[in-house]
Amino acid sequence: MTTMTIPDLESLTLRVEQEIRIRASIDVAFSALLEQLGPGFERPDGTPMPFKLETFPGGRWFRDLGDGNGHYWATVQAIKRPTLLEFTGPLMMSHPVANNVQYRLIEQNGETVIKFCHSGFGLIQEEHKKGIQNGWSFIHEQTRARAERG
């Protein structure tokens, strides 16, 4: 006899929301975000991990390892410079999953506020759920520092 376990909804979902405040104009903040998610991407230990980001609807976001090798992360679902950047794709997960990542930028009281939301659904491994909040926080802190340096 075979039994089937049906996962509950919470085990299949992931949601991360963050707000990033940057002391820079919205144009500078948006450019810093594109740089950070593209060629300026690095690991917390400082190891460069440059990505390619094709900044148009349908463009790819991927890590190019050369010779046709690499890791596909997402497709640009929407881009409206400098107020919106949205991706859909597996991101860092190599299993059946769908993710949506949104960056919404507004200028407010002399600074830029980025509202970030990552929603995921599928067979999301527990290790990803544990590390994803810190990973995004690191990327966003790097983005803030990059923008504020000018």
PyMOL commands that set and color helices and strands:
alter all, ss='L'
color gray80, all
select helices_A, chain A and resi 9-12+26-37+126-149
alter helices_A, ss='H'
color red, helices_A
select strands_A, chain A and resi 13-22+51-53+60-66+69-80+84-89+97-108+111-122
alter strands_A, ss='S'
color yellow, strands_A
deselect
rebuild
show_as cartoon
